[in-house]
């Protein structure tokens, strides 16, 4: 009954079942061929719609996170990073620490996989339904300075604050002045206890004071970040140098 099917599609769109409406004909043919009961058919429709909606939500969360590139945990090779065991990697992947608002501090020299691991965990969190924000430290400082004069800056800060997991890449890559350090403290204080942080840095917390320039602010920031945290020291040769691409190849 083409007329009834067309009406059903229209009604489904009104109910925001737009994805299912697109392939309703296929569902009907399949249901008749398999002689599905009404319950089975309805269950199939709803499951499909929920799946498509979650796909869209996941795409939105992925775009919202603003990762510089897509690096999943599946492409993270534990053999390249001996300082992190497979068991530890699996524990991180389970994301219980995000539920408990723990912070993760990834330390090590350039090229050992800190950012890859951070992004991979962020993508895993997005798959589990968490809201994630990624930002490099220099971009965060710029955001602090422009949030009052640009709408995009205000929107980005709002997204960061409302995230379940915030990834700050290359923390302490450069020194901050007192005002910048104070703004960073305000953000950390706002997130404290309700949002997990992943921080990557090539300098340990004991060296942060030199770059923040204010002992009181340094103590306050460290107190909030390290209170509930896991520090992971990554070591080894630079992955980029080890696997560099050359003009002449391997000959």
C-alpha positions as CSV (number, residue, x, y, z in Angstrom):
1,X,0.0,0.0,0.0
2,X,2.1,2.9,-1.3
3,X,-0.2,5.5,0.1
4,X,-0.1,4.2,3.6
5,X,3.7,3.8,3.4
6,X,4.2,7.4,2.3
7,X,2.0,8.5,5.2
8,X,4.0,6.4,7.6
9,X,7.2,8.0,6.4
10,X,5.8,11.5,6.9
11,X,4.6,10.7,10.4
12,X,7.9,9.2,11.3
13,X,9.7,12.4,10.2
14,X,7.3,14.4,12.4
15,X,8.3,12.1,15.3
16,X,12.0,12.7,14.4
17,X,12.4,9.2,13.2
18,X,13.9,10.6,10.0
19,X,16.7,8.1,9.6
20,X,14.4,5.1,9.8
21,X,11.9,6.8,7.4
22,X,14.6,6.9,4.7
23,X,14.8,3.1,4.6
24,X,11.3,2.1,5.7
25,X,10.7,0.3,2.4
26,X,13.7,-1.9,3.1
27,X,12.5,-2.6,6.6
28,X,9.0,-3.6,5.4
29,X,10.4,-5.9,2.7
30,X,12.7,-7.6,5.2
31,X,9.9,-7.9,7.8
32,X,7.6,-9.6,5.3
33,X,10.4,-11.9,4.0
34,X,11.3,-13.0,7.6
35,X,7.7,-13.0,8.8
36,X,8.6,-10.8,11.8
37,X,6.0,-10.2,14.5
38,X,4.9,-6.7,15.2
39,X,7.1,-6.6,18.3
40,X,10.1,-7.8,16.4
41,X,9.5,-5.3,13.6
42,X,9.0,-2.4,16.0
43,X,12.1,-3.4,18.0
44,X,14.2,-3.4,14.8
45,X,13.0,0.0,13.8
46,X,13.7,1.6,17.2
47,X,17.1,0.0,17.5
48,X,18.1,1.3,14.0
49,X,16.9,4.8,14.9
50,X,18.7,4.8,18.2
51,X,21.9,3.6,16.5
52,X,21.8,6.3,13.8
53,X,21.1,9.0,16.4
54,X,24.1,7.9,18.5
55,X,26.3,8.0,15.4
56,X,25.2,11.6,14.8
57,X,25.8,12.5,18.5
58,X,29.2,10.9,18.3
59,X,30.1,12.8,15.2
60,X,29.0,16.0,16.9
61,X,31.1,15.3,20.0
62,X,34.1,14.5,17.9
63,X,33.8,17.8,16.1
64,X,33.3,19.6,19.3
65,X,36.4,18.1,20.8
66,X,38.6,19.9,18.2
67,X,41.3,17.2,17.9
68,X,44.2,18.3,15.7
69,X,44.1,14.8,14.1
70,X,42.4,11.5,14.6
71,X,44.6,9.1,16.6
72,X,42.8,6.2,18.1
73,X,44.0,3.8,20.8
74,X,43.8,1.0,18.2
75,X,46.7,2.7,16.4
76,X,48.7,3.2,19.6
77,X,51.4,0.6,19.6
78,X,52.3,-0.5,23.2
79,X,55.5,-2.1,21.8
80,X,56.8,1.3,21.0
81,X,56.2,2.5,24.6
82,X,57.6,0.0,27.1
83,X,57.0,2.3,30.1
84,X,53.3,1.7,29.8
85,X,52.1,-2.0,30.2
86,X,49.2,-3.4,28.3
87,X,47.4,-3.9,31.6
88,X,47.8,-0.2,32.4
89,X,46.7,0.8,29.0
90,X,43.6,-1.3,29.4
91,X,42.8,0.3,32.7
92,X,43.1,3.7,31.2
93,X,40.8,2.6,28.3
94,X,38.1,1.5,30.7
95,X,37.7,5.2,31.8
96,X,36.8,4.5,35.4
97,X,39.1,7.4,36.2
98,X,36.9,9.8,34.2
99,X,33.8,8.7,36.1
100,X,35.7,9.4,39.3
101,X,37.0,12.8,38.0
102,X,40.7,11.7,38.2
103,X,43.3,13.6,36.3
104,X,46.0,12.0,34.1
105,X,49.4,13.6,33.7
106,X,51.5,12.3,30.8
107,X,55.1,13.2,31.0
108,X,58.0,12.6,28.7
109,X,60.2,14.1,26.0
110,X,58.9,15.0,22.5
111,X,57.8,12.1,20.2
112,X,57.2,9.4,22.8
113,X,53.4,9.3,22.2
114,X,52.0,11.6,24.8
115,X,49.6,13.4,22.5
116,X,48.7,10.2,20.6
117,X,47.7,8.5,23.9
118,X,45.8,11.6,25.1
119,X,43.8,11.9,21.8
120,X,43.2,8.1,21.8
121,X,41.7,8.2,25.3
122,X,39.7,11.3,24.3
123,X,38.2,9.5,21.3
124,X,37.4,6.4,23.5
125,X,35.6,8.7,25.9
126,X,33.6,10.2,23.1
127,X,32.6,6.7,22.0
128,X,31.3,6.1,25.6
129,X,29.2,9.2,25.5
130,X,31.5,11.7,27.3
131,X,32.0,15.3,26.1
132,X,35.6,16.0,25.4
133,X,37.6,19.2,24.7
134,X,41.2,19.2,23.3
135,X,43.4,22.4,23.3
136,X,47.1,23.1,23.2
137,X,48.4,25.3,26.0
138,X,49.4,28.2,23.7
139,X,46.0,28.2,22.2
140,X,44.4,28.2,25.7
141,X,46.4,31.2,26.7
142,X,45.3,33.0,23.5
143,X,41.7,32.0,24.3
144,X,42.0,33.5,27.8
145,X,43.0,36.8,26.2
146,X,40.4,36.9,23.5
147,X,37.3,35.4,25.2
148,X,36.0,38.8,26.2
149,X,36.2,40.3,22.7
150,X,35.3,37.4,20.4
151,X,32.1,35.3,20.4
152,X,34.1,32.2,19.2
153,X,36.4,32.5,22.3
154,X,33.4,32.7,24.7
155,X,31.8,29.7,23.0
156,X,35.0,27.6,23.2
157,X,35.6,28.4,26.9
158,X,32.0,27.5,27.6
159,X,32.5,24.2,25.8
160,X,35.7,23.5,27.8
161,X,34.0,24.2,31.1
162,X,31.0,21.9,30.2
163,X,33.2,19.0,29.1
164,X,33.6,15.8,31.0
165,X,37.2,15.5,30.0
166,X,39.6,18.3,29.0
167,X,42.9,17.6,27.3
168,X,45.6,20.2,27.6
169,X,48.5,19.5,25.4
170,X,52.1,20.8,25.9
171,X,51.4,22.3,29.3
172,X,54.4,24.5,30.4
173,X,55.8,24.5,26.9
174,X,56.4,28.2,27.4
175,X,56.5,30.5,30.4
176,X,53.3,32.4,31.5
177,X,53.1,35.9,33.0
178,X,51.3,36.4,36.2
179,X,48.0,37.3,34.6
180,X,48.1,34.2,32.3
181,X,48.9,32.0,35.2
182,X,46.0,33.4,37.2
183,X,43.6,32.8,34.3
184,X,44.9,29.2,34.1
185,X,44.3,28.8,37.8
186,X,40.7,30.1,37.5
187,X,40.0,27.5,34.8
188,X,41.6,24.6,36.8
189,X,39.7,25.7,39.9
190,X,36.4,25.8,37.9
191,X,37.0,22.2,36.6
192,X,38.3,20.9,39.9
193,X,36.4,17.9,41.3
194,X,33.9,17.7,38.4
195,X,35.9,17.4,35.2
196,X,38.9,15.1,34.4
197,X,42.0,16.5,32.9
198,X,44.6,14.9,30.7
199,X,47.7,17.0,30.7
200,X,50.8,16.3,28.5
201,X,54.1,18.0,29.3
202,X,57.8,17.5,28.8
203,X,58.4,19.0,32.2
204,X,57.4,17.5,35.5
205,X,55.2,19.3,38.1
206,X,58.4,20.1,40.1
207,X,59.5,22.4,37.3
208,X,56.2,24.1,36.7
209,X,56.9,26.8,39.2
210,X,59.7,28.3,37.2
211,X,57.4,28.8,34.2
212,X,54.4,30.1,36.2
213,X,56.5,32.6,38.0
214,X,54.3,32.9,41.0
215,X,54.8,30.4,43.9
216,X,51.3,30.9,45.4
217,X,49.5,30.3,42.1
218,X,51.8,27.4,41.3
219,X,50.9,25.7,44.7
220,X,47.2,26.3,44.1
221,X,47.3,24.8,40.6
222,X,49.4,21.8,41.6
223,X,47.1,21.2,44.6
224,X,44.0,20.9,42.4
225,X,45.6,19.0,39.6
226,X,47.6,16.4,41.6
227,X,45.0,15.9,44.4
228,X,43.3,13.1,42.4
229,X,45.7,12.2,39.6
230,X,47.8,9.5,38.0
231,X,51.2,10.5,36.7
232,X,52.5,8.4,33.7
233,X,56.1,8.8,32.7
234,X,56.6,7.9,29.0
235,X,60.1,7.3,27.8
236,X,62.1,6.0,24.8
237,X,63.2,7.3,21.4
238,X,61.2,9.7,19.4
239,X,58.6,7.9,17.3
240,X,58.8,10.6,14.7
241,X,62.5,10.3,14.3
242,X,62.5,6.5,14.4
243,X,59.8,6.3,11.7
244,X,60.7,9.4,9.7
245,X,60.0,9.5,6.0
246,X,63.0,10.3,3.8
247,X,63.4,11.5,0.2
248,X,65.6,8.5,-0.7
249,X,63.6,5.8,1.1
250,X,65.4,3.0,2.8
251,X,68.0,2.4,0.1
